[in-house]
Amino acid sequence: QVQLVESGGGLVQPGGSLRLSCAASGFTFRSYAMKWYRQAPGKEREWVASIDGSGGMRTYTGSVKGRFTISRDNAKNTVFLQMNSLKPEDTAVYYCYANTYWGQGTQVTVSS
């Protein structure tokens, strides 16, 4: 069955960096666009970034553009989200999404 397993979240100070990973299984990974979403406390889940199957097309929501980078390794069935210059407003649970499936999420907390 389809599984999406996120990792890499944690507590980081403002201005710091984290790299999230999402390991996928149960479907032909390279055939699907992969997306990252996030949900902050009391807010709706919002789209953060997308990457197409080949990795050649990447898009970002405006608030993370220039700070976050989405990438993928089709040989390892894994998608990444490199997050730099983190801000307190980036605090959220980050979810991986593909092919109508969601991961369980990983908590990112940006605080001094």
Backbone bond lengths (Angstrom), bond angles and torsions (degrees), N, CA, C in turn:
res aa  C-N    CA-C-N  psi(-1)  N-CA   C-N-CA  omega(-1)  CA-C   N-CA-C  phi
1 Q - - - 1.443 - - 1.529 109.26 -
2 V 1.318 115.28 164.03 1.462 120.30 -178.54 1.532 109.84 -70.82
3 Q 1.317 115.09 132.92 1.466 121.18 174.85 1.519 109.12 -135.14
4 L 1.317 114.88 136.95 1.461 122.80 173.43 1.522 106.24 -128.12
5 V 1.314 116.63 118.85 1.459 121.10 -175.07 1.519 109.56 -122.99
6 E 1.335 115.30 111.73 1.463 120.60 179.91 1.530 110.69 -88.05
7 S 1.322 114.81 153.82 1.458 121.99 174.72 1.516 108.63 -155.46
8 G 1.339 115.41 167.76 1.454 120.04 174.64 1.511 115.66 103.78
9 G 1.321 117.72 -4.48 1.456 119.47 178.23 1.518 111.61 -71.53
10 G 1.330 115.22 173.00 1.459 119.50 178.96 1.506 111.48 164.30
11 L 1.329 114.94 -167.16 1.459 122.79 178.60 1.519 108.67 -101.60
12 V 1.320 116.40 129.68 1.453 121.03 -179.05 1.521 108.78 -141.37
13 Q 1.316 116.47 149.66 1.459 121.15 178.50 1.526 110.59 -77.49
14 P 1.307 117.44 154.16 1.471 119.83 174.71 1.520 111.04 -53.06
15 G 1.330 115.22 137.04 1.451 120.98 -176.41 1.513 114.25 90.12
16 G 1.320 116.42 -9.28 1.455 120.74 -178.64 1.522 112.83 -83.08
17 S 1.326 114.52 -175.25 1.461 121.68 -176.20 1.526 110.88 -131.84
18 L 1.318 114.57 151.98 1.463 122.63 171.27 1.520 107.91 -144.11
19 R 1.321 115.36 152.94 1.461 121.12 174.72 1.517 108.71 -123.63
20 L 1.322 115.02 115.01 1.456 120.64 177.02 1.522 109.92 -90.51
21 S 1.328 115.23 147.19 1.457 121.75 175.39 1.524 109.01 -126.26
22 C 1.314 115.18 150.99 1.467 121.32 174.74 1.518 107.23 -136.77
23 A 1.317 115.92 112.20 1.454 121.91 178.98 1.520 109.06 -92.39
24 A 1.324 116.06 125.76 1.458 121.73 -175.17 1.523 111.21 -111.07
25 S 1.318 115.40 149.01 1.463 120.86 175.36 1.527 109.01 -154.98
26 G 1.333 115.04 160.35 1.456 120.03 175.71 1.520 115.56 92.16
27 F 1.331 116.86 2.76 1.458 119.98 175.77 1.536 108.04 -153.75
28 T 1.317 116.04 168.50 1.463 121.09 -178.91 1.518 108.65 -78.41
29 F 1.322 114.80 92.80 1.461 122.37 -169.30 1.524 112.53 -52.82
30 R 1.309 117.36 -46.58 1.460 120.13 -172.68 1.523 113.24 -67.92
31 S 1.327 116.38 -12.36 1.466 120.78 -178.23 1.520 113.52 -87.49
32 Y 1.321 116.80 -5.87 1.457 119.69 -172.21 1.517 112.33 -123.65
33 A 1.331 114.54 139.50 1.447 119.60 167.39 1.524 108.82 -64.80
34 M 1.316 115.42 147.58 1.459 121.89 177.58 1.524 108.81 -118.35
35 K 1.316 115.93 145.33 1.464 120.24 -177.22 1.525 110.24 -134.82
36 W 1.314 114.30 151.45 1.464 122.50 169.71 1.529 107.86 -113.43
37 Y 1.314 115.05 136.00 1.452 123.37 172.71 1.528 107.79 -123.98
38 R 1.320 115.75 167.02 1.463 120.16 173.60 1.520 109.67 -145.57
39 Q 1.331 114.49 154.93 1.445 120.42 178.24 1.519 109.23 -138.81
40 A 1.317 114.56 114.73 1.459 120.85 177.90 1.529 108.88 -86.85
41 P 1.340 117.00 157.88 1.475 119.58 -179.99 1.524 111.77 -55.86
42 G 1.329 116.18 129.17 1.451 121.09 177.19 1.513 115.40 76.86
43 K 1.336 116.17 5.54 1.467 119.51 -178.82 1.523 110.73 -121.37
44 E 1.329 115.31 163.82 1.457 119.75 177.05 1.532 110.28 -76.70
45 R 1.312 114.31 156.18 1.459 119.03 175.95 1.525 109.02 -66.46
46 E 1.329 116.50 136.39 1.453 120.47 -179.09 1.523 110.73 -127.40
47 W 1.313 114.27 147.16 1.459 121.57 176.89 1.529 109.65 -71.59
48 V 1.332 116.06 139.34 1.466 121.72 -179.62 1.524 111.79 -111.82
49 A 1.334 116.57 -50.81 1.462 119.31 -174.38 1.518 110.19 -159.93
50 S 1.327 115.70 155.29 1.466 122.41 178.10 1.518 109.73 -137.12
51 I 1.333 114.43 153.32 1.469 120.47 174.38 1.519 107.55 -142.36
52 D 1.329 116.62 137.64 1.464 119.16 -179.27 1.520 110.29 -77.36
53 G 1.339 115.54 177.20 1.455 120.33 -172.72 1.510 114.55 -61.60
54 S 1.315 115.92 -34.18 1.464 119.73 -178.15 1.523 112.22 -86.40
55 G 1.325 116.52 -15.02 1.460 120.48 -176.25 1.512 113.95 87.36
56 G 1.331 116.71 3.46 1.445 119.76 -176.10 1.508 115.40 -84.89
57 M 1.298 117.52 -17.16 1.460 120.84 -179.53 1.531 109.40 -124.75
58 R 1.323 114.98 123.71 1.453 121.33 -178.53 1.519 108.37 -129.72
59 T 1.307 116.65 139.71 1.460 121.56 177.36 1.523 109.19 -135.40
60 Y 1.348 114.21 153.58 1.467 120.10 -174.46 1.523 110.44 -139.08
61 T 1.310 115.78 150.74 1.442 119.25 168.91 1.522 108.53 -71.69
62 G 1.322 115.84 153.00 1.458 119.45 -170.64 1.511 115.18 -60.13
63 S 1.318 117.83 -34.46 1.460 120.91 -174.47 1.533 113.33 -70.72
64 V 1.322 118.27 -14.90 1.470 120.37 -179.17 1.519 112.33 -114.10
65 K 1.316 117.00 -6.29 1.466 120.31 -177.16 1.522 110.24 -60.13
66 G 1.323 115.69 131.29 1.460 120.73 -178.13 1.516 113.83 89.08
67 R 1.316 117.51 -12.65 1.468 121.27 179.18 1.533 112.10 -114.28
68 F 1.330 117.05 -35.26 1.459 122.11 -178.28 1.530 109.83 -106.93
69 T 1.336 115.72 147.63 1.459 121.37 175.69 1.524 109.12 -133.51
70 I 1.326 115.57 124.32 1.468 120.63 175.33 1.527 108.14 -96.21
71 S 1.322 116.23 140.78 1.467 121.29 178.05 1.524 107.85 -149.86
72 R 1.315 114.96 169.84 1.470 119.09 179.53 1.513 110.04 -147.30
73 D 1.332 114.56 153.80 1.455 122.55 174.77 1.524 105.90 -123.62
74 N 1.327 116.30 100.31 1.467 119.44 -176.10 1.528 112.47 -69.92
75 A 1.313 117.76 -20.81 1.470 120.29 176.40 1.528 111.19 -72.13
76 K 1.345 115.77 -25.97 1.463 120.07 -178.60 1.517 112.68 -110.56
77 N 1.345 116.42 5.72 1.474 120.46 179.35 1.523 111.91 52.40
78 T 1.320 115.65 45.69 1.457 120.51 -175.01 1.526 109.88 -134.71
79 V 1.318 115.21 140.39 1.457 121.53 173.27 1.531 107.51 -117.65
80 F 1.328 115.14 147.10 1.458 121.38 -175.20 1.529 110.26 -123.68
81 L 1.321 115.02 156.30 1.455 120.81 169.42 1.522 107.18 -134.64
82 Q 1.322 116.07 106.26 1.455 121.75 175.91 1.516 107.85 -86.11
83 M 1.319 116.15 121.45 1.459 121.53 -176.22 1.517 109.15 -117.44
84 N 1.320 116.61 115.41 1.462 122.76 179.20 1.526 110.13 -115.09
85 S 1.304 115.46 165.22 1.471 121.72 178.75 1.523 111.06 48.25
86 L 1.297 115.56 49.21 1.460 120.35 -174.96 1.525 111.30 -66.36
87 K 1.328 114.22 145.93 1.454 122.71 -179.18 1.530 109.35 -120.98
88 P 1.325 116.91 157.43 1.478 118.44 177.93 1.532 112.37 -55.63
89 E 1.326 117.10 -32.30 1.462 119.51 -179.85 1.521 113.82 -72.76
90 D 1.328 117.27 -5.35 1.467 121.05 172.73 1.528 111.69 -83.37
91 T 1.317 117.34 -6.39 1.457 120.91 178.64 1.520 110.51 -61.10
92 A 1.333 115.75 124.52 1.460 121.41 -176.50 1.522 108.85 -177.72
93 V 1.318 114.79 169.93 1.458 120.18 165.22 1.521 106.64 -89.16
94 Y 1.316 116.33 128.19 1.464 122.48 -177.69 1.527 109.34 -102.37
95 Y 1.329 115.01 130.94 1.448 122.02 -176.49 1.528 110.90 -119.24
96 C 1.305 114.72 143.20 1.454 123.39 171.99 1.533 107.63 -95.31
97 Y 1.343 116.00 142.74 1.472 120.25 -177.69 1.521 109.99 -139.97
98 A 1.336 114.76 137.52 1.463 120.28 173.59 1.522 109.78 -162.38
99 N 1.309 116.22 140.82 1.462 120.73 168.27 1.533 111.99 55.05
100 T 1.304 117.23 39.11 1.471 126.85 -179.58 1.529 113.43 73.22
101 Y 1.312 117.47 6.09 1.464 120.92 -179.65 1.537 111.80 -107.59
102 W 1.324 114.62 149.14 1.464 122.46 178.05 1.520 110.53 -118.28
103 G 1.322 115.31 147.08 1.449 119.34 168.01 1.520 110.40 -79.67
104 Q 1.330 115.42 -177.96 1.470 120.46 -177.17 1.519 111.99 -85.78
105 G 1.316 117.35 -14.72 1.453 122.34 177.60 1.516 112.90 94.71
106 T 1.334 114.81 154.57 1.456 121.74 175.33 1.528 107.84 -136.30
107 Q 1.318 116.29 135.45 1.464 121.19 -174.18 1.523 110.52 -82.35
108 V 1.317 115.64 130.79 1.459 122.76 172.26 1.526 107.46 -118.56
109 T 1.321 115.47 123.66 1.460 120.96 178.97 1.518 108.75 -124.12
110 V 1.324 115.82 122.98 1.458 121.87 179.59 1.522 107.35 -111.70
111 S 1.320 115.56 110.35 1.455 120.15 -174.80 1.516 110.04 -159.54
112 S 1.329 115.29 147.94 1.450 119.71 175.54 1.527 110.42 -94.03
